[in-house]
Amino acid sequence: MRFKGFKGPITGKHVLIGMIAFFAVTIAVNATFITLAVRTFSGEEVERSYVQGLAFNQVLEERRAQAARGWEAAVDIDADRVIVSVSDPEGGPVGGLELAGALRHPADTSRDVILDFVERETGVYIAEPGAVPPGAWTLAAEGENGPAFSLRRRMFVENAAE
């Protein structure tokens, strides 16, 4: 068999070189994609997930205790503020929580926004991270001292800056 621009017949040596070149290109492309994928997202959503998994029973107990208290949380994002209002079962405000948290982007952890909440009035905690870009976010807030309090809320920000 002859090909235009190729002198002489195709031999086993040519086929071997072609197959080696094919697999070399395939392996190089796969290695490049794997490297880029791991550099952009490690697959680990929280640091030290194994250690946190060991304490999961404690987390479940804290969630049961929070559910027994009957606290409710309302979340609002306006302009450049994240507002969390915590109330007890009778509707009264729950004050004295030291909240810290983050707005987590579901696809790109580099876009996560750290939130430092300040209690402006009893039961109303405000963080001012600046303008929150539109899109899907998960608000994660935890009480750092005092009674265990944890909040996870998925939300969609249409355009908080307007």
C-alpha positions as CSV (number, residue, x, y, z in Angstrom):
1,M,0.0,0.0,0.0
2,R,1.3,3.5,-0.9
3,F,0.3,6.9,0.3
4,K,0.8,10.2,-1.5
5,G,4.0,11.8,-0.2
6,F,5.2,8.6,1.4
7,K,7.9,6.6,-0.4
8,G,8.0,2.9,-0.1
9,P,5.6,0.4,1.5
10,I,4.3,0.6,5.1
11,T,6.2,-1.8,7.2
12,G,5.8,-3.1,10.8
13,K,8.2,-0.4,11.9
14,H,6.0,2.4,10.6
15,V,2.9,0.9,12.3
16,L,4.8,0.5,15.6
17,I,6.0,4.2,15.4
18,G,2.4,5.3,14.6
19,M,0.9,3.4,17.5
20,I,3.6,4.6,19.9
21,A,3.0,8.2,18.8
22,F,-0.8,7.8,19.1
23,F,-0.6,6.5,22.7
24,A,2.1,9.1,23.6
25,V,-0.2,11.9,22.5
26,T,-3.2,10.3,24.3
27,I,-1.3,9.9,27.6
28,A,0.1,13.4,27.3
29,V,-3.3,14.9,26.8
30,N,-4.8,12.9,29.7
31,A,-2.0,13.9,32.0
32,T,-2.5,17.5,31.1
33,F,-6.2,17.4,31.8
34,I,-5.7,15.5,35.1
35,T,-3.1,18.0,36.3
36,L,-5.3,21.0,35.4
37,A,-8.4,19.4,37.1
38,V,-6.6,18.7,40.3
39,R,-5.0,22.1,40.5
40,T,-8.4,23.9,40.0
41,F,-10.4,21.7,42.4
42,S,-8.9,19.2,44.8
43,G,-12.2,17.4,45.4
44,E,-12.0,18.2,49.1
45,E,-14.7,20.7,50.1
46,V,-13.6,21.1,53.7
47,E,-10.2,20.9,55.2
48,R,-9.3,17.8,57.2
49,S,-12.5,16.1,56.2
50,Y,-11.3,12.8,57.6
51,V,-10.8,14.2,61.1
52,Q,-14.2,16.0,60.9
53,G,-15.7,12.6,59.9
54,L,-14.4,11.1,63.1
55,A,-16.4,13.6,65.1
56,F,-19.6,13.2,63.1
57,N,-21.5,11.7,66.0
58,Q,-20.8,14.9,68.0
59,V,-22.1,17.0,65.1
60,L,-25.3,15.0,65.0
61,E,-25.7,15.5,68.8
62,E,-25.2,19.3,68.4
63,R,-27.8,19.3,65.6
64,R,-30.3,17.5,67.8
65,A,-29.7,20.0,70.6
66,Q,-30.3,22.9,68.2
67,A,-33.5,21.3,66.9
68,A,-34.7,20.8,70.5
69,R,-34.2,24.5,71.2
70,G,-36.5,25.3,68.2
71,W,-34.4,28.2,66.9
72,E,-35.3,29.5,63.5
73,A,-33.0,31.5,61.2
74,A,-34.0,33.9,58.5
75,V,-31.4,35.0,55.9
76,D,-31.4,38.0,53.6
77,I,-28.8,39.4,51.2
78,D,-29.2,43.1,50.4
79,A,-26.7,45.2,48.5
80,D,-23.4,44.3,50.2
81,R,-24.7,42.7,53.4
82,V,-25.7,39.3,54.6
83,I,-28.3,39.4,57.4
84,V,-29.1,36.4,59.6
85,S,-31.9,36.8,62.1
86,V,-32.2,34.1,64.7
87,S,-35.4,33.6,66.8
88,D,-36.6,31.2,69.4
89,P,-39.9,29.2,69.2
90,E,-41.9,32.1,70.5
91,G,-40.5,34.5,67.9
92,G,-38.2,36.3,70.3
93,P,-34.6,37.2,69.2
94,V,-31.7,34.9,70.2
95,G,-28.8,37.1,71.0
96,G,-25.2,36.5,72.1
97,L,-24.2,34.1,69.3
98,E,-20.7,34.7,67.9
99,L,-21.3,33.7,64.3
100,A,-18.7,33.1,61.6
101,G,-19.2,31.7,58.2
102,A,-18.8,31.8,54.5
103,L,-20.8,32.1,51.3
104,R,-19.7,29.0,49.4
105,H,-19.8,28.8,45.6
106,P,-20.9,25.3,44.5
107,A,-18.5,25.0,41.7
108,D,-15.5,27.1,42.4
109,T,-14.0,27.3,46.0
110,S,-11.8,30.2,45.0
111,R,-14.9,32.3,44.8
112,D,-15.9,31.6,48.5
113,V,-16.5,34.6,50.6
114,I,-15.6,34.6,54.3
115,L,-18.2,36.2,56.6
116,D,-17.5,37.9,59.9
117,F,-20.9,38.5,61.6
118,V,-21.5,41.3,64.0
119,E,-24.6,41.4,66.2
120,R,-26.1,44.8,65.4
121,E,-29.2,44.3,67.5
122,T,-30.4,41.4,69.6
123,G,-30.8,38.4,67.3
124,V,-29.7,40.2,64.1
125,Y,-26.3,39.3,62.8
126,I,-24.8,41.2,59.9
127,A,-21.7,40.5,57.7
128,E,-20.5,43.0,55.1
129,P,-18.5,41.1,52.5
130,G,-19.0,43.7,49.8
131,A,-21.0,43.0,46.7
132,V,-22.0,39.4,46.3
133,P,-21.8,38.2,42.6
134,P,-25.1,36.8,41.2
135,G,-25.5,33.1,41.2
136,A,-26.0,30.1,43.4
137,W,-24.4,30.1,46.8
138,T,-24.6,28.2,50.1
139,L,-24.5,30.2,53.3
140,A,-22.7,28.3,56.0
141,A,-22.7,29.9,59.5
142,E,-21.6,28.5,62.8
143,G,-21.7,29.7,66.4
144,E,-18.1,29.8,67.7
145,N,-18.9,30.1,71.4
146,G,-22.0,29.4,73.5
147,P,-24.8,27.1,72.5
148,A,-24.2,25.1,69.4
149,F,-25.7,26.8,66.3
150,S,-25.2,25.8,62.7
151,L,-26.9,27.1,59.6
152,R,-26.7,25.8,56.0
153,R,-28.9,27.6,53.5
154,R,-28.8,27.3,49.7
155,M,-29.7,30.5,48.0
156,F,-29.7,32.1,44.6
157,V,-28.5,35.7,44.4
158,E,-30.1,37.5,41.5
159,N,-28.3,40.8,41.7
160,A,-27.6,41.9,45.2
161,A,-25.7,45.0,44.1
162,E,-28.9,46.6,42.7
